[in-house]
Amino acid sequence: MKNYNRDLLLLYKTEVYNEDLLQHEVECLHKILVGVECNEVFCKSHELVTRNKITDKAKAIVKAIGQTTLKPFYFLVNKN
């Protein structure tokens, strides 16, 4: 099994899945997650709300999430 740098919890029935099918499922999940775990997709789906304005600029969002904690009155809002 390939070692991806992520933790996944996959629940399955042992009588249905064999090792090859399980490996295939993990690889498919990895491909899906790689496509959505990038800054571009994150910035498209979030807005940064500050005390005085709302912005969807990628540079501002990436700068805000680069810190360990958000500044006071800074909020990330999911557009969904």
C-alpha positions in Angstrom: 0.0 0.0 0.0 1.4 3.4 -0.9 2.1 5.7 2.0 0.2 9.0 1.5 0.9 11.8 3.9 -2.6 11.9 5.3 -4.8 10.1 7.8 -7.9 8.4 6.4 -10.4 6.4 8.3 -12.0 3.9 5.9 -14.7 1.6 7.2 -15.4 -1.5 5.2 -16.8 -5.0 5.5 -14.0 -7.6 5.5 -16.0 -10.1 3.4 -16.6 -7.6 0.6 -13.2 -6.0 0.3 -9.9 -7.7 -0.5 -6.5 -6.0 -0.3 -6.5 -5.0 -4.0 -9.9 -3.4 -3.9 -9.1 -1.6 -0.7 -5.9 -0.3 -2.3 -7.9 0.9 -5.3 -10.4 2.7 -3.0 -7.6 4.5 -1.1 -6.0 5.6 -4.3 -9.3 7.0 -5.7 -9.9 8.8 -2.4 -6.4 10.3 -2.6 -7.0 11.5 -6.1 -10.2 13.2 -5.1 -8.7 14.9 -2.1 -5.6 16.1 -4.0 -7.9 17.9 -6.4 -9.7 19.8 -3.6 -7.0 20.4 -1.1 -5.3 23.4 -2.7 -5.3 27.1 -2.0 -7.1 27.9 -5.2 -10.1 25.8 -4.4 -10.1 26.9 -0.7 -10.1 30.6 -1.7 -12.9 30.1 -4.2 -15.1 28.6 -1.5 -14.3 31.0 1.4 -14.6 34.7 2.1 -12.6 36.7 4.6 -14.9 38.8 6.8 -13.1 41.6 8.7 -14.6 44.2 10.9 -15.1 46.6 8.0 -15.2 44.6 4.9 -15.8 41.3 3.2 -13.2 40.1 0.6 -12.8 37.1 -1.6 -9.3 38.0 -2.7 -7.1 34.9 -2.6 -4.0 36.8 -1.4 -5.8 38.1 1.7 -7.4 34.7 2.5 -4.1 32.9 2.2 -2.3 35.5 4.4 -5.0 35.1 7.0 -4.9 31.3 7.1 -1.1 31.4 7.2 -1.2 32.5 10.8 -1.8 30.1 13.7 -4.9 32.0 14.8 -7.0 34.6 13.1 -6.8 38.2 14.3 -9.7 39.5 16.4 -12.8 40.2 14.3 -11.5 38.2 11.3 -13.7 35.3 10.2 -13.5 32.8 7.4 -17.0 32.2 6.0 -17.7 29.2 3.7 -19.7 30.3 0.7 -21.7 27.1 0.6 
